Amino acid sequence: MKSIYRISAVLYLAAGSLTIVQASEPLSLPAELDTFRHINTLVVPAADSPIQGVHHFYMNRKGLETFNKDASRKSYPDGTKILGKVYKPIETADGRIKEGQLAAFTYMVKDPESPATKDTGGWHFLKYDAKGKPVEINPVKDCFGCHRPHEASDFVMSRPLQ
C-alpha cells in the first residue's frame, strides 16, 4: 500500500468541497493525514469528465473497521473522514496513465446531525485546490448524484479488496 508520504500532497470523491455555506463552521483539510490509510485508487482519464484525474482515497481510523467489514450493508460512524487526492492524468508514450501534478483534494466527513448534510446522506462533501484552499461546489449536484446509488454502503463507493 502506498503511504500518504509517497504521494505528494492531494483528491476527488468524486468531487467536492464543503461549501462555506454548507457547514456552520468551515471544515478544513485534516491535520492528522498521516494517520489515514489508503483505501482505493480510481483513474478517470476522460477529459470531458468533471472528475478527470488519478484519485487516491484515504480513510481515517474511525471508519476503517466498518470499511473492512464483509457485511452487505454498512453504516459508517459519525466522524468518519475520507480524503481524496486528485492528480492530473498524464498519458505516457505507451498509452499508460500516470499521476501528474496535484490538482485538488476531495473530502467527505460523516456528520448526520448537521442540517447541511440532510440532502447528502449525512455526509459533508468538500473540495480544495492543490494548495488546500476551499473550492465552492454544490454537494448535492456535484457529488451526491454519483454517491446516491451506493446507499447500501452508506454512500461510500470504495470497497475493500476481497
Secondary structure, DSSP 8 states (H G I E B T S, - for coil): ---GGGS-S-B-SS-----TTTSSS-----TTGGG-EEEEEEEE--TTSTT-EEEEEEE-HHHHHHHH---SS----TT-EEEEEEEEEEE-TTS-EEEEEEEEEEEEEE-TTSGGGTTTTTEEEEEEETTS-B----HIIIIIHHHGGGGGGTT-------
